[in-house]
C-alpha cells in the first residue's frame, strides 16, 4: 500500500477535480502490476495496473489507495474491471465517501471478492484533503499562503513587497499552486499588484492549470489586467445583482454571491460556490484583510507561511487584519505540521487549533 500511495502522488498536479489514486497488484510479495490515475477523464489507477499485470492479475490481490468506483462516470466502473480480471482480494486504504452506500465495495463483495479496508487510511486521505473536504463538508480545503519578514510584515507602507522571500521560496510556491484546483485572491490585491496567478513549473512538467478566482464585489478589476487574460481559466465572483461589464473578456466566468451583514462577500457562500465548481484544494494568495477574514471565520485549514530573514520596521504592513483580543485565551493558536528551510527562508505549514481554555 505504501507503494500504491507513492504512485498516487505522481498525479499530484494533474488529476483535479478527481482524487489522486494509486494501485498495486501482487501475488504475495511479488508485484505483477501497478498504475496511478494520471489525469481527469483518463483511465483510473486500477485500469493501468490491470493492463500492466495482464493475465497475472487472476487470483492476485489489488492494493488501492481509494475505494474503486462502482458507478459509470466518464469511465466505466473500476470495480467491474477488477472483477473481470479475476482479482481475488482487494485491499483499500480509504473509503470513497462520494459513492452512495459504498457502491464499489458492494459490487466487489457481491462478486465474491474478499475486501479489506483501512490500511494506511489516514495517509491516503491526507493525499486528497480537498476531495474529501468537498465531498464531506461541501467546501474546498483552504490553504492560505503568506510571506513575511521576521517582524511579521508583508510589505512596506507604500505597498512595495517584491521580493520579501528569495527565488527558491518563490519556486516552491509554484508547486503549491500547481496542486490546487483554484488560486484565489481579492480585488484589492489584484488592483495593487496585477498578478498573473498562474503556475510556472520547469519546462516539461505536466500540470492542470488551476482556475483563477477573483473576489471582486464591485467589478473593479479592468479587462486588461493579467487575471483577465486567456492564459488560465478565470472566475470572477461579485455581489449578487451586479452584471458583468460589457468589456469583460468572453473567457472569464462570472458568478454572484450574497453579501453578509457588514456588506462583505459571504465567504461561506463563496466556498460553497467553489465546491459546486468541483474545486478541491483552494490556494489563497490575498491581502491582510481577506486573509484575516478567512482565518477569523474558521475557513482556513492550512497556513503556508514563508518567513524571510529580513526586517521591515513597524510602519510596514501587517501579516493579517484580525479582531482585537480581550484576553490571551482568545488568541489564534497554530499547530506545526512541518517546518523546512527553503533557500535562505523558512517555510512553516501550520493548522489552526481551538482557542486555549481559561
FENNORFEN-V34252 format. One record per residue. N is the residue number from 1. PHI is phi in whole degrees, -180 to 180 (none if undefined). D_CENTER is the distance of its C-alpha to the mean C-alpha in whole Angstrom. Layout:
n->[N,N]
phi->[PHI,PHI]
d_center->[D_CENTER,D_CENTER]
This chain:
n->[1,2,3,4,5,6,7,8,9,10,11,12,13,14,15,16,17,18,19,20,21,22,23,24,25,26,27,28,29,30,31,32,33,34,35,36,37,38,39,40,41,42,43,44,45,46,47,48,49,50,51,52,53,54,55,56,57,58,59,60,61,62,63,64,65,66,67,68,69,70,71,72,73,74,75,76,77,78,79,80,81,82,83,84,85,86,87,88,89,90,91,92,93,94,95,96,97,98,99,100,101,102,103,104,105,106,107,108,109,110,111,112,113,114,115,116,117,118,119,120,121,122,123,124,125,126,127,128,129,130,131,132,133,134,135,136,137,138,139,140,141,142,143,144,145,146,147,148,149,150,151,152,153,154,155,156,157,158,159,160,161,162,163,164,165,166,167,168,169,170,171,172,173,174,175,176,177,178,179,180,181,182,183,184,185,186,187,188,189,190,191,192,193,194,195,196,197,198,199,200,201,202,203,204,205,206,207,208,209,210,211,212,213,214,215,216,217,218,219,220,221,222,223,224,225,226,227,228,229,230,231,232,233,234,235,236,237,238,239,240,241,242,243,244,245,246,247,248,249,250,251,252,253,254,255,256,257,258,259,260,261,262,263,264,265,266,267,268,269,270,271,272,273,274,275,276,277,278,279,280,281,282,283,284,285,286,287,288,289,290,291,292,293,294,295,296,297,298,299,300,301,302,303,304,305,306,307,308,309,310,311,312,313,314,315,316,317,318,319,320,321,322,323,324,325,326,327,328,329,330,331,332,333,334,335,336,337,338,339,340,341,342,343,344,345,346,347,348,349,350,351,352,353,354,355,356,357,358]
phi->[none,-62,-67,-62,-67,-64,-66,-58,-66,-66,-94,-55,-104,-127,-96,-58,-87,-79,-75,-87,-137,-126,-145,-128,-112,-146,-107,62,-90,-94,-80,-116,-165,-155,-170,-147,-73,-97,-163,-59,92,-97,-57,-83,-58,-62,-65,-62,-66,-67,-62,-67,-78,61,-66,-71,-70,-64,81,-90,-106,-104,-103,-126,-76,-141,-47,-60,-68,-114,-128,-73,-125,-76,-132,-65,-62,-68,-58,-65,-65,-66,-64,-63,-79,83,-59,-94,-148,-127,-110,-117,-75,-126,-73,-92,-75,-83,-94,-63,53,58,-57,-68,-61,-62,-65,-66,-66,-65,-91,85,-84,-73,-124,-126,-130,101,-74,57,-61,-65,-61,-67,-69,-65,-73,-130,-63,-72,-60,-69,-65,-65,-75,-94,-113,72,-153,-69,-78,-103,-116,-98,-98,-138,-133,-145,-83,-62,-96,72,-113,-112,-165,-69,-60,-85,97,-64,-139,-96,-120,-72,-96,-87,-59,-59,-68,-68,-68,-63,-60,-61,-73,-72,-62,-64,-84,-86,-80,-151,-117,-112,-146,-97,-63,-61,-66,-63,-67,-77,-112,47,-75,-86,54,-114,-102,-126,-109,-55,-55,99,-83,-83,-160,-92,-58,-67,-72,-90,-118,-117,-83,-130,-49,-105,55,-90,-73,-68,-66,-87,-72,-58,-67,-98,-83,-103,-78,-160,-64,-132,-120,-105,-103,-131,-67,-61,98,-89,-113,-61,-64,-62,-93,-65,-57,-63,-84,-93,-87,-119,-149,-106,-131,-72,-96,-84,-65,-103,79,-98,-67,-71,-68,-62,-67,-62,-67,-64,-62,-66,-62,-64,-91,64,-82,-91,-99,-108,-97,-109,-127,-141,-81,-63,-72,-68,-60,-65,-65,-65,-68,-64,-80,81,-93,-86,-93,-148,-110,-106,-116,-102,-116,-98,-80,-138,-122,-113,90,-75,-92,-74,-78,-77,-67,-142,-98,-128,-61,-65,-99,-95,-155,-66,-63,-94,-66,-83,-95,-127,-97,-90,-87,-160,-136,-150,-83,-125,64,-93,-101,-118,-109,-111,-106,-129,-133,-63,-112,-62,-58,-66,-85,83]
d_center->[23,22,22,20,17,18,18,15,13,15,13,10,10,12,11,9,9,11,10,11,15,18,22,25,28,31,35,35,34,34,31,32,29,25,22,19,17,17,15,15,19,20,22,20,20,23,25,25,26,29,30,30,32,34,37,36,34,36,37,34,31,27,25,21,18,17,20,22,21,25,25,25,22,22,23,26,25,24,27,30,29,29,32,34,34,35,33,35,32,28,26,23,20,18,19,17,18,17,20,23,26,24,25,25,26,29,30,30,32,35,35,36,34,33,30,28,25,23,23,21,19,17,16,15,13,11,10,8,7,5,8,10,10,10,13,15,14,14,11,7,6,7,7,11,12,16,19,22,26,28,29,26,26,24,26,30,32,32,28,28,25,26,25,25,23,24,23,21,19,18,18,15,13,13,11,8,8,9,6,4,6,7,9,11,15,18,21,23,21,21,25,25,24,23,20,19,15,15,14,17,17,20,22,22,18,17,13,12,12,10,11,13,13,17,18,22,24,27,26,27,25,28,27,28,25,22,20,22,23,22,20,17,16,17,16,19,19,22,25,26,29,29,29,28,30,33,31,28,26,26,23,21,20,21,21,23,22,24,25,26,29,29,28,24,22,21,17,17,18,16,13,15,15,12,11,15,13,11,8,5,2,5,6,10,13,16,20,21,22,18,17,20,19,16,17,20,19,17,14,12,10,10,12,12,16,18,22,25,28,30,31,31,34,34,34,31,28,26,22,22,24,24,27,30,31,34,34,32,31,28,27,23,23,20,19,19,16,17,20,20,22,21,24,26,23,22,18,17,14,15,15,17,20,23,25,28,31,35]
